[in-house]
Amino acid sequence: MVNLDDLVRLRQARDRMDREYAEPLDVPALARTALMSPGHFQRSFRAAFGETPYSYLMTRRIERAKALLRRGDLSVTEVCVAVGCTSLGSFSSRFTELVGETPSAYRARSHEDSALIPPCVARTYTRPKKTYRL
């Protein structure tokens, strides 16, 4: 169980990930934002939000990458760098895991129908979801 004071600080760290997703963020830096030790931060974050800080940050990065890929004016490598990933291979693997297709396939597919959906609704339905394989 996460106490109220910790939850406030965890939300500050989560808000920082939302704002600075393209920056090099690591657990010790985020833990400092929450005024916690790295281990306590990771355990508390998972207890409060149901996923690890790394998983949350990568989901934010993939959400942004999807938007950039839909525009179609950037290469997959440029998108990878723009969202703060340093490894194209790791980015592509995580993108494929969360979205269900490679970044290149996602970029090549038509996204004209998404222009008709209000952004607030689109964010809800296009949020990457981790799929579990057995």
C-alpha positions, 0 to 999 in steps of 0.5 A: 500500500502506498501512502498519500505523501508517497503517491503525491511524489510518485505522481510528480515523477510520472508527470516528469516522465510525461513531460520529459519522455525524450530526455535520458531519464533513469530510475535514480533521476526519477527517484530523486524527483520523488525524494525516494531511494531507487529501490523504494521508488521502483517498488512504490511506482509499481504498487501505485500504477501497476507497471514499472517506471521503465515500462511507463516511460517506454509506453509514453515514448511509443505513444509519441512515436506512433504520432510521429510515424503517422505524420510520415515525414520522419524515418524510423531512425529519426523517430527513435531518436526524437522520442529519446531512445538510443537503440533502434533495435530496442525501440523496434522490439518494444514498438512491435511488442506494444503495437503489434507491428513493426514501426516501418509497417505502422508508418507505411499503413494508411492512417487517414481514418484517424484524422476523423477521431477527436484527439482525446478519444484517439489517445484512449484507443491508441495507447499501446498495450502490452500483450503477453505471449504464452 
